[in-house]
Amino acid sequence: MINKGDAVVLYRDPLTNDPIALADKCAHRSVPLSAGKIMDGRLECLYHGWQYDAEGKCIHIPTILPEKKIPANAKVRKYSTFEVDNWIWIHPGTPEQVEKSPLPKFKFGWNEVKKDQLTGYLDLDIDHSLLCENFLDPAHINFTHTSTFGNRDNATAMNVLCKFYNDRIESFNSTPLKELPVKAIATFYPPSCVTLRFQDSANPNTRNDLNFYSIPTTKGNSRFIWIQRAKFHPPILEYIPGFNWFFDFTTRRFIKKVILEDYVMLKGQQEILAFGASAMNSPVSADLMIKVYRNWWRKAMKKKPWFSGYGDIEDIILD
């Protein structure tokens, strides 16, 4: 399996356009192959020019004597890859394990095909568990995100209920005191996926979703992957030259701005928790999904996944 700190070099085969994932360590002197380049369809190490084929086998050493064979151990590990939902997925297991595994796919809020999909990622110095917790918290939106999509006037009393399924947990405000323009349901798919599905109150056929993955990288750090499936403009605008580029550009800036609004709170919270503070002191009904997530987290950490090292969110220690 891929261990903490294992690096992967990813490139496309010039002939087939297939994604190739190899261990990012030259078999010669253990330098990163990702510093090299593609030459004649092969990945060439920048240090001594060793070239590797798509299977990770070294097939050319410029300085080897003509009568000598390339050493049998001059090869690097190849990982199985899949290209699904505009992302390249790397399987860390053996070929036998790959055959038994289902094809990867993203979880989406609405179980339907949508063409209008935009995706991206951010690397954050925030623990992945705090990100998941934040995405499942409906009460913060109208206060933290007032410069993007939140509105203090939409804040209302919340009685959050949870529904439990075999593969997920859903939460929603069961008794809002005021009719909101958009209804939202948050879903947590263990271990690190949160989907938010939205439905227009006036037009139930208008349905969009936001889908998040919080991938732990190191303790206190994570990669935030987002997929937005929404359409906020009439299709006729897409015929305007440059409109799609402009829409993609502004949407990515908007998503980043939303996350940076959360970042201020989460970064400060993480630093305070590192000094032993409690993450929740006076829970209210709106915090039910947060409590459910935290209970799952405590149980999951007993299994000691690779990113373990602390038993609860309060025990985050910044290295």
N, C-alpha and C positions, 0 to 999 in steps of 0.2 A: 504494500500500500504506500501511498504518498505520505511521508512523515513530515512533521513540523520542520520547516526550513528547506524541504526538497524544492528545487527549482526546475521549471520546465521551459524549454524553448519551443515556440509554436510558430509554424510557418506553413505556407501552402506549396504543395508540389506544383512546379511550373507546368508540368505536362497534364496532370489530371485536375488541378485546382483543389485537390482534397487537402483538408487540414492535417498536418503532421505534428505530433507532439513527442519530443524526445527529452530525456534527462539533460538538463543544462550543465553538463560537465564532460569535458573532453576526456576520452579514454587515455590520452597521452599524459597530460600534465594537470588535469583537473581544473582547467580554466573554463570560464563560461562560453559555451558555444553561441549564446545569444549575441555575443559581441562580433560574431563573424558575419558572413554574407552567403548568398546563394550563387554558386558558380557551376555552370553547366548542369543545372538541375540538382546539384548536391549542396548540402550545408557544409561550408568550409570554415574551419577554425581559424581565427585571426592570428593565433600565436605561431603555429608552424605549418599551416596550410593543409592539415589533415582534412579529408573530405568524407562525408557520411551520406549513405543513401537513405531512402525513406523508411527503411527498416531499422536504422540506427547502426548499421554495419559500416566500419571504415573501409572504403574501397580504393583510397588513393593516399599515399604518403610521399610527398615530393622528394624527401631526403633518403628514402630507403634504397639500399643497394639493389641492382637489377636482379641478382640471383637470390635475393631474400624474399620470403613470403610475408605478407602482412600478418602480424601476430593474431592468433585466434581470439584473444581477449580484447582486441581493438574494436570495441563496439559499445554502444550506450543503450540504455533501456528505451524501448518504445512503448508509449501509452496508447490505448484504444481511444479514438475520438468519434464524436457524433455531432453533426451540425443540425440543430433543431431550434425553431423559434428565433432565428437570427443570432443564435449564440453557439459557440463551440464548447462542447462538453467533453471532459477528460475523465475516463474511468480509471481509477487507481489499481484495480484488481488484475488478476491473472486472466489470460484468454478464456480459461474455463469459467471463471467467475463472470466474465463479460457475457458469455453465451447464456448464462442463467439469469442475467439481469434484464429487467424491462427497459425499453428505450426511454431515455430521459425526456422530460417535457416540463414546461413551466406550468405552475398552477395559476389559473385565472379566476377572477371573481365571478364572471358569467361564463357558463360552460357553452360557449358558442364561438364560432369563427368570426373574427373581426379583422378586416384588412388594414384599418387605420391604427397601426401599432408603432409606437416610438419607444426606444429603449436606450439605456445608458447606465453608467455606474460612477460612484465616487468612493475613494479610499478615505476613511475617517479614523481619527484617533479616539473612537468611541467603541466601547465593548458592544458586541453584537446583541447581547441580551437586553441592554438598555435601549437599543434601537427597536427591537421587537416590541418591548414594553410600550415605547412611545407610539408606535403605529397602532397599537391596540387601545390607546387611550382616547376616547371621543371627547372628553371634557376639556382638553387643552386647546382644541382647534380654534375656538372663537376668541382666544386670548393670546396665544403664542403667534398665530398666523394672521394677525390683523393687516399686515402689509401685502398679503397675497390673496387668500381666499376665505379667511376667517372674518367674522363680524360679531362684535360684542353684543349687538342687539339680538342676535340669534341664540345667545346662550339661554339654556332652559334647564329646569330640573330634569334629572335623568334617573330612570329605573332600569338599569342595564340587566338584561337576561342573557343566559348562555344556553346554547344547544350543543350537545355532545354527540359526535358521530365517530365511526371507527377510525377515520383518518384525519379528523379536523374538529375544531371547536368554533362555533359561530357566536357572535354577540351583537346585540342591537338594543336600542332604547325603546322599551315596550310601551311606555306611557308618556310621550312628550307632551308638555303643557301647551305647546303652540305648534301649529302646522309649519313645518320647515319646507323650503322650496325643493330640497333634495333629501331623499331617504338614503341612509347608508347602513351597510352591514359589514362588519369586520370578521374575517376568518383567519384563524391560525392553523397552519399546517406544520406540525413538528418536522424538523427541529428549528427552522429559521425562515419560514415563509409566512407572509401576511398579505392577504388580499382585501381590498376595499371595493365593494361594488355599490354603485350609485344608481338611483332611479328617480327620475323627475316626478315630483308629486303631481304636477298638472298633466303630464304626458308620460304614463308608465312605460310606453314603448321606447322612450329615450333612456337607454341604459349604457353606462360606461363603467370602467373599472381601472383601478391602480393596483399594481402588484409588486411586492417588495421581497427581496431576499437580503438577509443580513448575514453575510458569510464571515465567520471568525477567521482572522489571519494570524494575529498574535494576541496575547493577553492585553485587553484594553484597546484593541484595534480591529477594524472590520472593513470589508468591502460591501458597499451598499449597491445592489443592483435593482433597477426599477424598470417596469414595463407599463407604459400608459396606453390604454386602448380607449380612445375618445375622439369625438369629432365635434369641434366647436365652430365650424364655419360651413357655409353652403358649398356644395361640390363645385359650383361654377367658378369659384375663386381659384381652383387648382389649375385652370386654363391660363391664368395670368403668369407670364414668364417670371420665374424666380420666386413664386409664392410658396411652393413646397419647401424650398430651402429656407426662406424667411420664417415659415411656420415652425420648422424643425428647430431652427436656431433659437427663436424666442421661447419655445416650449422647454428646451433644455435649460435655458437661463432661468425660466420660471421654476422648474423642479429644483434646481440648485439653490435658488433663493429660499424655497420652502424648507429644504433640508438645513440650510444655514440658520433659519429661524429656530429650528429644533436644536441645532448644534450648540447654541449659546447656553440653553438650559441643560442639555445632556452632558456637555463638557464640565460645566460647573458641578452638576450632580455627581459625576464620576469622581471628581477630585475630592468632594466632600465625603463620599462613601469610602474612599481610600483611607480616610482618617477614622473609620469605624462608625460613621453615622448610620442610622436606620433608614432604609429606602422608603418606608411607609409607616407613619406614626398614627394617623387618624383616618383610616379608610372610610369612605362613604359609598352609597349605592352605585355611584358612577364608576367606582374602581373595581367592580366585580371581575371583569375580564383580566385586569392586572393581577388580581389575587390568584385567579385560575392559572394564569401563565406562570406566576412565581411558584405555585405548588408543583406544576409540571417540571419547572426548571430544577427544583430541589431533587426531585426523584430522578431526573435524567442525569444529573451530575454524579449520582451514585454509581453509574455505569462507567465512569472515568473515560470519556472520549478524549481524543488527542489534545483538545484545547482545554482540558480540565486543569485544575490547580487551585480552584477555590470552590467551595461548596454552595455558595449562595451569592446573590448579587451584591450584598453588603460587604462581602469579603474581597472585593476587587482590590488588588494591590498593584500599583503602578511601578513598573521596574525603572 
